[in-house]
Amino acid sequence: MASKSFFNEIVRKGIHLTSILIVLVYAFFGKQATLSLLITYLVIILTIEHLRLDRGFKLPFVSFLLRKKEVSGLGSHVYFTLGALIAVAVFSEHVAYAAILMTTFGDASAALVGKRIGKIRIFGNGKSLEGLIAELCIDLVIGYIFLSSWQAAILMAAVATMVETYFVKIDDNLAIPIFSGFSVEILFFLSSYF
């Protein structure tokens, strides 16, 4: 059972790698093209979710990827798309890149490391210390690559990791990009005045 769970997690996280496409579209075609792409994708997936949830259509590939809590509710891909959409619409370009990629790679590293080698459970929510450390390390690297500031990278990585660790009932695919991006935008705003 653990190997099937790990395999399903790899497939789920593999799909999240499409976030690289979001960053590439933004880098090469700009903000407006990225927003148009995300809105189009959101309309498509909300239509699929409507068919699945409201009309009872059985969609094998979609059903295979759903977690237990998503069977009767929106899938994480909807929340991820909303989080990416907000990040691109509201944050500066490099903060949006970091927020989206932290959501993808930080979350994936926490889940995969936690499921594979996680032994020390923390906070009673099933998360592991090993997963937390993996996410923090990956997020730090992403933050520094895109923000070129250790102070900003540490803040953003810490916020993303805390959201991943503490948020249980709110989907982290929505919360991570919003909270991590907001924290760094506030840091940049305050540092421009002090």
N, C-alpha and C positions, 0 to 999 in steps of 0.2 A: 504493500500500500504506500509506503514512504517513497519508493522509487517512482510509482505512478504520479504521486503528488509532486515530486521533484520534476518529473518530465513535464507535467502540465504547467508548472511554474516556469520552466524554461521556454515553453511555447508561448505562454502569456507574455513573458518579458521580451521574447523575440519580436513579437508584434509591436511592442512599445518602441522598438528600435526605429520604427517609422518616424519617431521624433527627429531623427537626423534629417529626414526630408524637410521637416518644418524649418529647421535651422538653415538648410541649404537654400530653400526657396526664399527665405528672408534675406540671406546674404547676397543672393544673385538677382533677385527680382524685386526686393523691397517689402516694406511693411504692408502696403495695400494688397499686393498679390498674395501675401501670406494670410492676411485676414480673409480674403475671398476664398482661398483654399480651405481654411479652417471652417468657415461658415458653410460652404458647400458640403464638406465632410460631415459636419454636425447635422445638417438637414438629412443626409443619407442615413446616418446611424440612428437618428431619432425616428426616422421612418421604419427602419428595421426593428428598433425597440418597440415601436407601436404595434407592428405586426406580431411580434413575439409576445408582448405583455397584454395588449388589449384585444388582439384577435386570435390568440392561441396558436399561431403558426409555430410549428416545430422546425427549427433551423439547426440541422445537425452540427455544422461547424461552429456556429455561435454557441450552442448548448454545451459543446465539448469544452469550451474555454471558460465557461461561467463558474464562479465560485458559488458555494451554497447560498450565500446571502444575495447573490445577484440573480438567482433563478426567478424570484418574484419581484425584482426591482431593477433599476437601471444598472447596466454593466459599467465597469471601471473605465472603459474606453470613452464613454460619454463624459465622465468627470475629467479625464485627462484632456480631452478636446476642449472642454470649457476652461480648464486651467491654462492650457496653452494659448487659447484665444484671449483670455484676460491678460496674460503675460505680454503677449505681442501688442495688444491694444494700449496697455497702460504704461509698461515699463520701457526704459531706454533699451536700445537694441542689444547690447552685450549682457545686460541684466536679464533680458528675456531669454537669450541663448542659454545662460547659466541656469536659470530657473527651470526651463524645459528639460535640459539635459540632466540636471540633478534629479528631477522627477523620474526620469527614465533610468539612468545608470546608478544613481544612489539607491533608489528604491529597489532596483533589480539586484544590486549587490547585497543589500540587507536581506532580501527574501531568499536569494540563492545560498548565500553563506549561512544564513540562519537555519534554513531547512537542511543543508548538507552537513554542517559541522557545529551548528549551534548547540551548546550544552548548558550554558548558564542563562536561565530564564530570568527576565527582569520585569518588574512592575505588574506581574500577574496577568499580562495580556498576551502571553505566548511569544513575545518578541525575545530575541536573544542578545546578549551582550556582544557576541561575535558579529552578528548582523549589524548591530549599531556601530561598532568600530569600522566594519567594512564600508558602510554607507558614509560615515564621517570622512574617512580617507579619500574615497572616490569624490565626494562632494568638494573637499578641499582642493583637490587637483583641478576639477572642473571650474571652481570659483576662481582660482588663481589664473588659469589659462584665459578666461574671458574677462576678468576684472583687473588683472595685473596689480592687485593689491592684496597683500596677506591679510590686512585688517578686514577688508570687505569679504574676502574668501572665507576667513574664519567665521565671521558673523553669519554669512549666508549658509555655509555648511552646517553650522551649529543649529540654526533655525530649521533648516530642512530636516536634519536628523532628529531634532526634538519633535517636529510635527509627525514624522514617520513613526516615531516611537510612542508618542502619547496619544495621538488621535486614533480612536478606535471606531467610533460610529460615523465619523465624517470621513469620506473617501480621501485618502492622502494624495491621490492623483489630482485632485482639485486644490487641496490645502497647501501642499508643498510649494508649487510655483507661486501661489499668491502670497503666502507668509514669507517665504525666503526672499522673493523679489522685492516685496514691500519693505522688509527690514533693511536691505541694502540701499534702496532708493531713499529711505529716511536718513541713513548714515551719510550718503552723498549730499543730501539736502542740508543736513546739519553741519557737515564739514565745510560746505561752501560759505557758511556764515561765521564759523569760528576758526 
